[in-house]
């Protein structure tokens, strides 16, 4: 056997073993889990339930950010332009007005700016780092959900669907939800890692924002302290996701989508344990 074939054979065996260990963790959890691991170097990805559709929760804020930077690059807006902060949004079902409730949001700072202005850059920072739903809705109205979806499709985010902002109850009741797959979300992060989502400069800035996320109980919790991770979480009832780029010696994209666990103190460690298995195989 040639050296190349031997290396390929060993890599395949390692991937198969890693996949089996991840599957064992999933089976013991009793949850429905989608996983996608992309080593970004052309090796075959690890995919478990990777085409299964999940409620996207706040992971949909990643394509919103990408579209914001795309429009800035195209000259359609400026990231430092001010945007009036109004707590008034329209349902995609019938156009009726609804408002965001600070008690249902992960951040209160944007609400303090109602009647004032914030820059698009500030809103993007809040949307990603502290997962502000209010900021996300303001940006979705500014860039347009259809434009976000067009960019998702162009970047190969199969199964990622961005229809609307957050807390549109009428849309939720009709099943009109933002959804994602592990494979589709991984494709967006792979583009960011390669500097091909918008361009190298914009993608580097977006990665830097993702590195500043403050919720770190999932993928980062399974990694050695200090490991850089550009990621975005998403949580709602019985839904807990984390997806991002892990910057180890051999950088990789990891997406873990979890459905069916009520307590995030259980789902977080599950994602962390999967993250740890991947790091132990790829991060050293």
C-alpha positions in Angstrom: 0.0 0.0 0.0 1.3 3.5 -1.0 2.0 6.1 1.7 -0.9 8.2 0.4 -3.4 5.3 0.5 -2.2 4.5 4.0 -2.8 8.0 5.2 -6.2 8.1 3.6 -7.1 4.8 5.1 -6.0 5.9 8.6 -7.9 9.2 8.2 -11.1 7.3 7.3 -10.7 4.9 10.2 -10.3 7.9 12.6 -13.3 9.6 11.2 -15.4 6.5 11.5 -14.3 6.0 15.1 -15.1 9.6 16.0 -18.5 9.3 14.4 -19.2 6.2 16.4 -18.2 8.0 19.7 -20.4 11.0 18.8 -23.3 8.6 17.9 -23.0 6.9 21.3 -23.3 10.3 23.1 -26.4 11.1 21.1 -28.0 7.7 21.7 -27.5 8.0 25.5 -29.0 11.5 25.5 -32.4 10.5 24.1 -32.5 13.7 22.1 -32.6 14.3 18.4 -29.3 15.7 17.3 -27.8 16.9 14.1 -24.0 17.1 13.8 -21.7 18.3 11.1 -17.9 18.5 11.3 -15.9 20.0 8.5 -12.1 20.1 8.8 -11.8 22.7 6.1 -9.0 20.9 4.4 -10.9 18.7 2.0 -11.2 15.7 4.2 -14.6 13.9 4.2 -16.9 15.6 6.8 -18.6 13.8 9.6 -22.4 14.1 9.3 -25.0 12.7 11.7 -28.6 13.8 11.0 -27.0 16.7 9.1 -29.9 17.2 6.7 -32.6 17.1 9.5 -34.5 20.3 9.8 -34.5 22.1 13.2 -36.0 25.3 14.4 -33.1 27.7 13.8 -33.6 29.8 17.0 -30.9 32.4 17.2 -28.5 30.7 14.7 -30.4 32.6 12.0 -28.7 35.7 13.2 -25.5 34.5 11.4 -27.0 34.8 7.9 -28.5 38.2 8.9 -25.0 39.4 9.8 -23.6 38.1 6.5 -26.3 39.9 4.5 -25.7 43.1 6.5 -22.0 43.0 5.6 -22.8 42.0 2.0 -24.9 45.1 1.6 -22.3 47.3 3.1 -19.7 45.9 0.7 -22.1 46.6 -2.2 -22.6 50.2 -1.1 -26.2 49.7 -0.2 -25.7 50.9 3.4 -22.9 51.9 5.8 -22.2 49.9 9.0 -21.8 53.2 10.9 -25.0 54.7 9.7 -27.6 55.4 12.5 -30.9 53.6 12.6 -33.9 54.9 14.6 -34.8 52.4 17.4 -38.5 51.7 17.3 -40.2 48.8 19.0 -42.7 48.2 16.2 -42.6 45.3 13.8 -45.0 43.7 11.3 -46.1 40.1 11.1 -45.3 38.3 7.9 -48.8 36.8 8.1 -51.0 39.9 7.8 -48.8 42.9 8.4 -50.2 43.5 11.9 -48.0 45.3 14.4 -46.3 43.5 17.3 -43.7 44.6 19.8 -40.7 42.9 21.4 -40.8 42.2 25.2 -37.6 42.8 27.1 -38.5 40.0 29.5 -38.3 37.5 26.6 -35.0 38.8 25.3 -31.4 38.0 26.4 -30.4 41.6 26.4 -32.0 44.9 27.6 -29.6 47.5 26.3 -31.2 48.0 22.9 -34.6 48.7 24.6 -32.9 51.6 26.4 -32.3 53.2 23.1 -35.9 53.4 22.0 -36.6 56.8 20.6 -32.9 57.3 19.9 -30.5 55.8 17.3 -27.9 53.1 17.2 -25.5 52.3 14.3 -26.0 49.2 12.3 -22.6 48.0 13.5 -23.7 48.4 17.2 -26.9 46.5 16.5 -24.9 43.7 14.8 -22.6 43.5 17.8 -25.6 43.2 20.1 -27.4 40.7 17.9 -24.4 38.3 17.9 -22.5 38.7 21.1 -25.5 38.9 23.5 -28.0 37.5 21.0 -30.3 40.5 21.2 -33.6 39.6 19.5 -34.6 43.3 19.3 -31.4 44.1 17.4 -32.0 41.1 15.1 -35.5 42.3 14.2 -34.2 45.8 13.5 -31.5 44.5 11.2 -33.8 42.1 9.4 -36.2 45.0 8.6 -33.3 47.0 7.4 -31.7 44.4 5.1 -34.8 42.3 4.2 -35.5 38.7 5.0 -35.7 37.8 1.3 -32.3 39.3 0.7 -30.9 37.2 3.6 -32.4 34.1 2.1 -30.9 34.9 -1.3 -27.5 35.2 0.3 -28.0 31.9 2.2 -28.9 30.2 -1.1 -25.9 31.7 -2.9 -23.5 30.4 -0.2 -24.9 26.9 -0.3 -26.7 26.9 3.0 -29.0 24.1 2.1 -31.9 23.7 4.5 -31.3 27.2 6.1 -34.5 29.2 5.8 -34.9 32.8 7.1 -38.5 34.0 6.8 -38.8 36.5 9.5 -37.7 38.2 12.7 -38.2 37.0 16.3 -41.5 36.8 18.3 -43.9 37.0 15.3 -46.5 34.9 17.1 -49.0 34.8 14.2 -46.3 33.3 12.0 -45.2 30.9 14.6 -48.8 29.7 15.0 -48.9 29.0 11.3 -45.6 27.1 11.3 -43.8 29.9 9.4 -40.5 29.5 11.2 -36.8 30.1 10.5 -35.2 26.6 10.2 -31.7 25.2 9.7 -29.8 22.0 9.1 -26.4 21.2 10.5 -25.0 20.8 7.0 -26.5 24.1 5.8 -25.3 26.1 8.8 -21.8 24.5 8.5 -21.6 25.7 4.9 -22.1 29.3 6.0 -19.3 29.0 8.7 -17.0 27.3 6.2 -17.4 30.3 3.8 -16.7 32.7 6.7 -13.6 30.7 7.6 -12.4 30.8 4.0 -13.1 34.6 3.6 -15.6 33.8 0.9 -18.9 34.8 2.5 -18.5 38.4 1.5 -14.8 39.1 1.2 -11.7 38.5 3.3 -11.9 41.8 5.2 -15.6 41.6 6.0 -15.4 38.0 6.9 -12.5 38.6 9.3 -14.6 41.3 11.0 -17.6 38.9 11.3 -15.4 36.2 12.7 -14.1 38.6 15.3 -17.6 39.5 16.3 -18.5 35.8 16.6 -15.5 35.3 18.8 -16.9 37.8 21.2 -20.1 35.9 21.9 -20.8 35.7 25.6 -22.7 32.4 25.8 -20.0 29.7 26.1 -21.6 26.7 27.8 -21.7 24.5 24.7 -19.0 24.1 22.1 -16.4 26.2 24.0 -17.0 24.3 27.2 -15.7 21.1 25.6 -12.4 22.8 24.5 -9.1 23.6 26.3 -9.3 26.9 28.1 -8.4 29.8 25.8 -9.2 28.1 22.6 -10.6 30.6 20.2 -14.1 29.9 18.9 -16.1 32.0 16.5 -19.6 30.7 17.2 -23.3 31.4 17.6 -25.8 29.7 19.9 -29.5 29.4 19.6 -32.0 28.4 22.3 -35.7 28.1 22.7 -38.0 25.6 24.5 -36.4 22.1 24.1 -34.0 23.5 21.4 -30.3 24.2 22.0 -27.8 24.8 19.2 -24.2 25.9 18.9 -22.3 26.3 15.6 -18.9 27.8 14.8 -15.3 27.7 13.8 -12.8 26.2 16.3 -9.3 27.6 15.9 -7.1 24.8 16.9 -3.9 23.7 15.1 -6.2 22.2 12.5 -9.2 24.6 12.4 -12.6 23.1 11.8 -16.3 23.9 11.7 -18.5 22.2 14.2 -22.3 22.4 14.2 -24.4 20.7 16.9 -28.2 21.0 16.8 -30.2 19.5 19.7 -34.0 19.0 20.0 -35.9 17.4 22.8 -34.1 18.4 26.1 -35.9 20.7 28.3 -33.1 21.7 30.6 -30.2 23.6 29.1 -28.0 22.4 32.0 -28.4 19.0 30.3 -28.2 20.0 26.6 -25.2 22.3 27.1 -23.0 19.5 28.6 -24.2 17.2 25.7 -22.9 19.7 23.1 -19.8 20.2 25.1 -19.1 16.5 25.3 -19.5 16.2 21.5 -17.2 19.2 21.1 -14.6 17.5 23.3 -14.7 14.3 21.3 -14.1 16.3 18.1 -11.3 18.3 19.7 -9.6 15.2 21.0 -9.5 13.8 17.4 -8.9 17.0 15.4 -7.6 19.7 17.7 -4.3 18.4 18.8 
